[in-house]
Amino acid sequence: MTSPSDFIKELVNKTCLQRYSVSLEQWHVSLIWSFTVSIFCIGALLGSMVACPLISKYGRKQCLLLSNFVAIFGAVLMVLSQTAMSFEMIMVGRFLYGINSGVSLTAQSMYLVECSPKRLRGMVGVTIATFASLGKFCGQLLGISELLGTEERWPWLLGFNGFTALLQLTTLPFLPESPSFLLLDRGDRQACDKALKTLWGDKDHSTEVEEMMKEKAAMQSVHSHSVMELIQDRTVRWQLLTIVVCFTSLQLCGITAVYFYSFDVFRAAGIQEQQLRYVALGTGLVEFLTSVCCFMIIESTGKKVLLFRGYMGMSATLAVLTVTMYLQTLVSWIPYCSMVLIFIFIFCFSSGPAGVTVPLPGEILTQSFKTAGYTIACILNWIGLFVVGMLFPIIVENLKYFCFLIFLVFCAACGLYVRFHVPETKDRTALEIAAEFDRMHCKSGVSKKKSTNSEKLCEFETCETKF
């Protein structure tokens, strides 16, 4: 939305002048523009809330397919908005894009994690962030004036999402439904075996099926839990707290602030105004390439280590960046230091938090809690994005670059929480991770006392006093 912003604001003025014979003031246009941008988060929040029952009832694959029709309809509205002289069509299109994103992020995260073998689950989970980074970079690239960032072609830039939705709509039917969903939710062993052979090759997958059968046996008579039931269940309290901390920090880590101030830093470093958009492409490219590196090392390094190192690295970078921004006008070479620090921050963000956080609920929660966990995670993600979008301009206006210190606190707090309260999830099943969570948070007086739900899940020691 950044590249065509001036063209959209001009469309708002022309529409009101032609339709109502009213010339809007600047603050009116800014208000309409802000609402047009923010309505995406409102749609995404709605999509996240309806995703839980839809995914449990119809399955991951079916929800992904259906959500593409929403995106395609939104893209059609975007493409026709300039011809119809209607900025309202852009608002509705953004809202539909949001609904598509809210449903798809939940469904796709679950689908990818459940379709991958345990030894590759971390790598596959990181691809969500990898392709999100690729999408961001492609948006920046398509938005330059040499491609779609012109007065004539900007509606096609906004409608480009429709092509990606159409691509998934035509290719996803060739892939099977999630094996875990087929076996654990529908109880269809034959369909599960067929899906495993399609995804993992025509060989013996009895070990993986046996692990899923153990989880199914442990979940007998346990229904798919709602969001409220997940919140109220004490046996998964630490898993829920981990989701809340990680997804809140993902939006409040300062990545928005760093991208916002990057243009000021690049200008201070002597980069000409007309070259700034090409340098901005470099930030998107760094994020994408780092995410690819994270994909390659995650199974050997471990998710907990990547999260901890990423957030602590971001904390240190923000502290030094605050100092360099303060000295930017006093020392001639300081802007170059700030520019390097921006790329270091993006590197730390992409190498850990961006890739590891999104698939986290599917790894630390058992099947009956997964949809509710992803729903809470996505709700927190979109609320955080909305809050940052609305409050960030006010924070910047009052604190300027000292706003980095606020984000530093969130990064440091999340890093320390992961270090002391989250177990490593690499090569572990959800039941093993649940047992490790329980072991980490037991006090000295450990007993064999079990709650009703924990008996259904597995035979592991629990704390005598429940948190």
Beta strands, then each sheet from edge to edge (+ up, - down):
strand 1: 446-447
strand 2: 462-463
sheet 1: 1+ 2-
end
